[in-house]
Amino acid sequence: MPKVVVQKELCKGCGLCVDACPTKNLAMGQRVNAQGYAYVVWDKKAKCTGCAICGRLCPDIALRIYKEERK
């Protein structure tokens, strides 16, 4: 099962990944990081396909996409 890890301190909350996600797994969160930006959160319950479009569009390289669960 794919997994997206948001590096919250790198995220500036631009929302490009949220708009691009075909399965709507990403959303803008309510909390802010140390720089004061609301960062993206990943919905573990939604059906992520691991397409990595979100990671390719992120200008801050704040997303890590794993195709298999790391042990």
N, CA, C and O atoms as CSV, one atom per row, in Angstrom:
chain,resi,resn,atom,element,x,y,z
A,1,MET,N,N,0.838,-1.180,0.000
A,1,MET,CA,C,0.000,0.000,0.000
A,1,MET,C,C,0.887,1.249,0.000
A,1,MET,O,O,1.799,1.351,0.820
A,2,PRO,N,N,0.640,2.177,-0.886
A,2,PRO,CA,C,1.432,3.410,-0.950
A,2,PRO,C,C,1.252,4.268,0.300
A,2,PRO,O,O,0.251,4.176,1.011
A,3,LYS,N,N,2.261,5.104,0.536
A,3,LYS,CA,C,2.226,5.989,1.690
A,3,LYS,C,C,2.873,7.317,1.311
A,3,LYS,O,O,3.911,7.339,0.651
A,4,VAL,N,N,2.264,8.411,1.726
A,4,VAL,CA,C,2.819,9.742,1.506
A,4,VAL,C,C,3.200,10.321,2.863
A,4,VAL,O,O,2.382,10.371,3.781
A,5,VAL,N,N,4.441,10.755,2.977
A,5,VAL,CA,C,4.932,11.373,4.200
A,5,VAL,C,C,5.135,12.854,3.914
A,5,VAL,O,O,5.891,13.223,3.015
A,6,VAL,N,N,4.459,13.694,4.682
A,6,VAL,CA,C,4.586,15.143,4.539
A,6,VAL,C,C,5.636,15.629,5.526
A,6,VAL,O,O,5.510,15.419,6.733
A,7,GLN,N,N,6.660,16.271,5.012
A,7,GLN,CA,C,7.671,16.875,5.865
A,7,GLN,C,C,7.174,18.277,6.196
A,7,GLN,O,O,7.428,19.237,5.469
A,8,LYS,N,N,6.464,18.364,7.306
A,8,LYS,CA,C,5.705,19.574,7.627
A,8,LYS,C,C,6.560,20.832,7.729
A,8,LYS,O,O,6.069,21.923,7.437
A,9,GLU,N,N,7.804,20.717,8.130
A,9,GLU,CA,C,8.643,21.912,8.251
A,9,GLU,C,C,9.093,22.451,6.893
A,9,GLU,O,O,9.524,23.600,6.801
A,10,LEU,N,N,9.001,21.646,5.848
A,10,LEU,CA,C,9.348,22.109,4.500
A,10,LEU,C,C,8.133,22.647,3.742
A,10,LEU,O,O,8.280,23.426,2.800
A,11,CYS,N,N,6.947,22.234,4.151
A,11,CYS,CA,C,5.715,22.605,3.441
A,11,CYS,C,C,5.356,24.069,3.689
A,11,CYS,O,O,5.358,24.543,4.825
A,12,LYS,N,N,5.048,24.774,2.595
A,12,LYS,CA,C,4.623,26.169,2.707
A,12,LYS,C,C,3.134,26.338,2.437
A,12,LYS,O,O,2.639,27.461,2.340
A,13,GLY,N,N,2.424,25.222,2.315
A,13,GLY,CA,C,0.974,25.271,2.180
A,13,GLY,C,C,0.458,25.840,0.870
A,13,GLY,O,O,-0.613,26.445,0.845
A,14,CYS,N,N,1.191,25.662,-0.215
A,14,CYS,CA,C,0.754,26.222,-1.499
A,14,CYS,C,C,-0.488,25.517,-2.048
A,14,CYS,O,O,-1.267,26.119,-2.787
A,15,GLY,N,N,-0.675,24.240,-1.688
A,15,GLY,CA,C,-1.857,23.502,-2.110
A,15,GLY,C,C,-1.784,22.879,-3.495
A,15,GLY,O,O,-2.766,22.293,-3.948
A,16,LEU,N,N,-0.651,22.987,-4.182
A,16,LEU,CA,C,-0.535,22.382,-5.512
A,16,LEU,C,C,-0.772,20.874,-5.465
A,16,LEU,O,O,-1.437,20.317,-6.338
A,17,CYS,N,N,-0.232,20.226,-4.454
A,17,CYS,CA,C,-0.395,18.774,-4.325
A,17,CYS,C,C,-1.848,18.403,-4.031
A,17,CYS,O,O,-2.350,17.394,-4.527
A,18,VAL,N,N,-2.509,19.215,-3.232
A,18,VAL,CA,C,-3.916,18.962,-2.877
A,18,VAL,C,C,-4.776,19.005,-4.139
A,18,VAL,O,O,-5.608,18.124,-4.354
A,19,ASP,N,N,-4.581,20.012,-4.961
A,19,ASP,CA,C,-5.352,20.156,-6.198
A,19,ASP,C,C,-5.044,19.059,-7.205
A,19,ASP,O,O,-5.924,18.650,-7.961
A,20,ALA,N,N,-3.802,18.576,-7.225
A,20,ALA,CA,C,-3.381,17.606,-8.226
A,20,ALA,C,C,-3.713,16.157,-7.887
A,20,ALA,O,O,-3.760,15.314,-8.783
A,21,CYS,N,N,-3.941,15.855,-6.633
A,21,CYS,CA,C,-4.158,14.458,-6.225
A,21,CYS,C,C,-5.438,13.896,-6.847
A,21,CYS,O,O,-6.531,14.382,-6.558
A,22,PRO,N,N,-5.308,12.876,-7.699
A,22,PRO,CA,C,-6.490,12.325,-8.356
A,22,PRO,C,C,-7.441,11.586,-7.410
A,22,PRO,O,O,-8.628,11.453,-7.708
A,23,THR,N,N,-6.933,11.108,-6.284
A,23,THR,CA,C,-7.785,10.376,-5.340
A,23,THR,C,C,-8.150,11.204,-4.118
A,23,THR,O,O,-8.798,10.703,-3.199
A,24,LYS,N,N,-7.740,12.464,-4.101
A,24,LYS,CA,C,-8.070,13.410,-3.017
A,24,LYS,C,C,-7.610,12.916,-1.646
A,24,LYS,O,O,-8.337,13.020,-0.659
A,25,ASN,N,N,-6.383,12.375,-1.603
A,25,ASN,CA,C,-5.798,11.906,-0.347
A,25,ASN,C,C,-5.185,13.022,0.474
A,25,ASN,O,O,-4.960,12.851,1.673
A,26,LEU,N,N,-4.913,14.155,-0.140
A,26,LEU,CA,C,-4.247,15.254,0.553
A,26,LEU,C,C,-5.220,16.392,0.818
A,26,LEU,O,O,-6.133,16.644,0.032
A,27,ALA,N,N,-5.009,17.075,1.939
A,27,ALA,CA,C,-5.852,18.219,2.299
A,27,ALA,C,C,-5.005,19.212,3.085
A,27,ALA,O,O,-3.973,18.851,3.651
A,28,MET,N,N,-5.445,20.446,3.115
A,28,MET,CA,C,-4.758,21.448,3.932
A,28,MET,C,C,-5.106,21.193,5.395
A,28,MET,O,O,-6.274,21.041,5.754
A,29,GLY,N,N,-4.087,21.149,6.219
A,29,GLY,CA,C,-4.289,20.893,7.635
A,29,GLY,C,C,-4.659,22.149,8.399
A,29,GLY,O,O,-4.629,23.251,7.852
A,30,GLN,N,N,-5.002,21.980,9.653
A,30,GLN,CA,C,-5.391,23.086,10.523
A,30,GLN,C,C,-4.215,23.616,11.337
A,30,GLN,O,O,-4.258,24.750,11.815
A,31,ARG,N,N,-3.187,22.825,11.498
A,31,ARG,CA,C,-2.024,23.228,12.291
A,31,ARG,C,C,-1.003,23.945,11.418
A,31,ARG,O,O,-1.037,23.842,10.192
A,32,VAL,N,N,-0.096,24.670,12.061
A,32,VAL,CA,C,0.952,25.377,11.331
A,32,VAL,C,C,2.326,24.874,11.767
A,32,VAL,O,O,2.491,24.373,12.879
A,33,ASN,N,N,3.311,25.016,10.874
A,33,ASN,CA,C,4.673,24.611,11.192
A,33,ASN,C,C,5.421,25.762,11.859
A,33,ASN,O,O,4.820,26.795,12.153
A,34,ALA,N,N,6.700,25.602,12.098
A,34,ALA,CA,C,7.500,26.613,12.801
A,34,ALA,C,C,7.574,27.939,12.038
A,34,ALA,O,O,7.785,28.990,12.643
A,35,GLN,N,N,7.399,27.893,10.711
A,35,GLN,CA,C,7.427,29.110,9.902
A,35,GLN,C,C,6.067,29.794,9.828
A,35,GLN,O,O,5.947,30.877,9.255
A,36,GLY,N,N,5.053,29.176,10.398
A,36,GLY,CA,C,3.717,29.757,10.418
A,36,GLY,C,C,2.831,29.365,9.253
A,36,GLY,O,O,1.761,29.946,9.067
A,37,TYR,N,N,3.258,28.387,8.464
A,37,TYR,CA,C,2.468,27.924,7.321
A,37,TYR,C,C,1.576,26.743,7.720
A,37,TYR,O,O,2.022,25.829,8.414
A,38,ALA,N,N,0.337,26.768,7.285
A,38,ALA,CA,C,-0.518,25.583,7.428
A,38,ALA,C,C,0.014,24.553,6.439
A,38,ALA,O,O,0.211,24.859,5.263
A,39,TYR,N,N,0.243,23.352,6.910
A,39,TYR,CA,C,0.838,22.337,6.049
A,39,TYR,C,C,-0.180,21.277,5.643
A,39,TYR,O,O,-1.238,21.132,6.255
A,40,VAL,N,N,0.168,20.552,4.604
A,40,VAL,CA,C,-0.693,19.521,4.019
A,40,VAL,C,C,-0.697,18.284,4.914
A,40,VAL,O,O,0.310,17.956,5.542
A,41,VAL,N,N,-1.834,17.606,4.965
A,41,VAL,CA,C,-1.945,16.331,5.676
A,41,VAL,C,C,-2.415,15.263,4.711
A,41,VAL,O,O,-3.117,15.545,3.740
A,42,TRP,N,N,-2.022,14.044,4.988
A,42,TRP,CA,C,-2.368,12.902,4.146
A,42,TRP,C,C,-3.416,12.059,4.844
A,42,TRP,O,O,-3.281,11.751,6.028
A,43,ASP,N,N,-4.470,11.681,4.112
A,43,ASP,CA,C,-5.546,10.843,4.644
A,43,ASP,C,C,-5.177,9.376,4.441
A,43,ASP,O,O,-5.206,8.873,3.318
A,44,LYS,N,N,-4.834,8.702,5.516
A,44,LYS,CA,C,-4.407,7.306,5.436
A,44,LYS,C,C,-5.532,6.367,5.009
A,44,LYS,O,O,-5.271,5.264,4.527
A,45,LYS,N,N,-6.774,6.797,5.182
A,45,LYS,CA,C,-7.911,5.924,4.887
A,45,LYS,C,C,-8.332,5.956,3.421
A,45,LYS,O,O,-9.005,5.042,2.943
A,46,ALA,N,N,-7.938,7.000,2.717
A,46,ALA,CA,C,-8.313,7.115,1.305
A,46,ALA,C,C,-7.464,6.155,0.468
A,46,ALA,O,O,-6.490,5.585,0.959
A,47,LYS,N,N,-7.840,5.989,-0.776
A,47,LYS,CA,C,-7.183,5.002,-1.632
A,47,LYS,C,C,-6.086,5.621,-2.486
A,47,LYS,O,O,-6.295,5.926,-3.660
A,48,CYS,N,N,-4.924,5.800,-1.889
A,48,CYS,CA,C,-3.767,6.329,-2.609
A,48,CYS,C,C,-3.279,5.279,-3.607
A,48,CYS,O,O,-3.193,4.094,-3.287
A,49,THR,N,N,-2.962,5.730,-4.816
A,49,THR,CA,C,-2.466,4.824,-5.848
A,49,THR,C,C,-0.946,4.838,-5.944
A,49,THR,O,O,-0.360,4.002,-6.631
A,50,GLY,N,N,-0.309,5.778,-5.263
A,50,GLY,CA,C,1.141,5.889,-5.337
A,50,GLY,C,C,1.631,6.516,-6.631
A,50,GLY,O,O,2.768,6.285,-7.041
A,51,CYS,N,N,0.792,7.298,-7.269
A,51,CYS,CA,C,1.142,7.893,-8.570
A,51,CYS,C,C,2.263,8.916,-8.467
A,51,CYS,O,O,2.955,9.161,-9.455
A,52,ALA,N,N,2.462,9.521,-7.298
A,52,ALA,CA,C,3.522,10.489,-7.006
A,52,ALA,C,C,3.382,11.819,-7.737
A,52,ALA,O,O,4.351,12.574,-7.826
A,53,ILE,N,N,2.217,12.116,-8.253
A,53,ILE,CA,C,1.989,13.417,-8.889
A,53,ILE,C,C,2.204,14.521,-7.861
A,53,ILE,O,O,2.788,15.558,-8.177
A,54,CYS,N,N,1.746,14.311,-6.659
A,54,CYS,CA,C,1.894,15.309,-5.598
A,54,CYS,C,C,3.360,15.650,-5.358
A,54,CYS,O,O,3.716,16.822,-5.236
A,55,GLY,N,N,4.192,14.649,-5.291
A,55,GLY,CA,C,5.605,14.858,-5.045
A,55,GLY,C,C,6.311,15.563,-6.184
A,55,GLY,O,O,7.227,16.354,-5.961
A,56,ARG,N,N,5.885,15.278,-7.403
A,56,ARG,CA,C,6.495,15.921,-8.568
A,56,ARG,C,C,6.135,17.401,-8.656
A,56,ARG,O,O,6.924,18.211,-9.141
A,57,LEU,N,N,4.943,17.746,-8.186
A,57,LEU,CA,C,4.494,19.140,-8.262
A,57,LEU,C,C,4.953,20.001,-7.098
A,57,LEU,O,O,4.930,21.228,-7.197
A,58,CYS,N,N,5.362,19.398,-6.016
A,58,CYS,CA,C,5.725,20.160,-4.812
A,58,CYS,C,C,6.989,20.986,-5.048
A,58,CYS,O,O,8.063,20.423,-5.256
A,59,PRO,N,N,6.872,22.313,-5.017
A,59,PRO,CA,C,8.054,23.154,-5.246
A,59,PRO,C,C,9.048,23.135,-4.084
A,59,PRO,O,O,10.193,23.555,-4.245
A,60,ASP,N,N,8.626,22.660,-2.935
A,60,ASP,CA,C,9.484,22.645,-1.748
A,60,ASP,C,C,10.026,21.259,-1.415
A,60,ASP,O,O,10.716,21.085,-0.410
A,61,ILE,N,N,9.719,20.284,-2.246
A,61,ILE,CA,C,10.151,18.897,-2.054
A,61,ILE,C,C,9.797,18.425,-0.636
A,61,ILE,O,O,10.620,17.832,0.061
A,62,ALA,N,N,8.563,18.701,-0.235
A,62,ALA,CA,C,8.108,18.400,1.123
A,62,ALA,C,C,7.388,17.061,1.238
A,62,ALA,O,O,6.977,16.675,2.332
A,63,LEU,N,N,7.230,16.349,0.127
A,63,LEU,CA,C,6.503,15.083,0.159
A,63,LEU,C,C,7.418,13.921,-0.211
A,63,LEU,O,O,8.221,14.014,-1.139
A,64,ARG,N,N,7.283,12.846,0.519
A,64,ARG,CA,C,7.991,11.602,0.208
A,64,ARG,C,C,6.923,10.552,-0.063
A,64,ARG,O,O,6.014,10.362,0.745
A,65,ILE,N,N,7.034,9.871,-1.198
A,65,ILE,CA,C,6.049,8.868,-1.579
A,65,ILE,C,C,6.720,7.501,-1.558
A,65,ILE,O,O,7.746,7.288,-2.203
A,66,TYR,N,N,6.129,6.589,-0.814
A,66,TYR,CA,C,6.621,5.232,-0.726
A,66,TYR,C,C,5.594,4.299,-1.351
A,66,TYR,O,O,4.412,4.360,-1.013
A,67,LYS,N,N,6.033,3.449,-2.250
A,67,LYS,CA,C,5.124,2.526,-2.931
A,67,LYS,C,C,4.771,1.330,-2.047
A,67,LYS,O,O,3.690,0.756,-2.178
A,68,GLU,N,N,5.679,0.958,-1.153
A,68,GLU,CA,C,5.427,-0.139,-0.239
A,68,GLU,C,C,5.671,0.360,1.176
A,68,GLU,O,O,6.476,1.265,1.393
A,69,GLU,N,N,4.986,-0.221,2.118
A,69,GLU,CA,C,5.170,0.163,3.504
A,69,GLU,C,C,6.572,-0.217,3.960
A,69,GLU,O,O,7.018,-1.349,3.774
A,70,ARG,N,N,7.259,0.757,4.563
A,70,ARG,CA,C,8.620,0.515,5.033
A,70,ARG,C,C,8.590,-0.216,6.354
A,70,ARG,O,O,7.742,0.041,7.207
A,71,LYS,N,N,9.528,-1.133,6.511
A,71,LYS,CA,C,9.589,-1.924,7.746
A,71,LYS,C,C,10.723,-1.475,8.616
A,71,LYS,O,O,10.929,-2.027,9.697
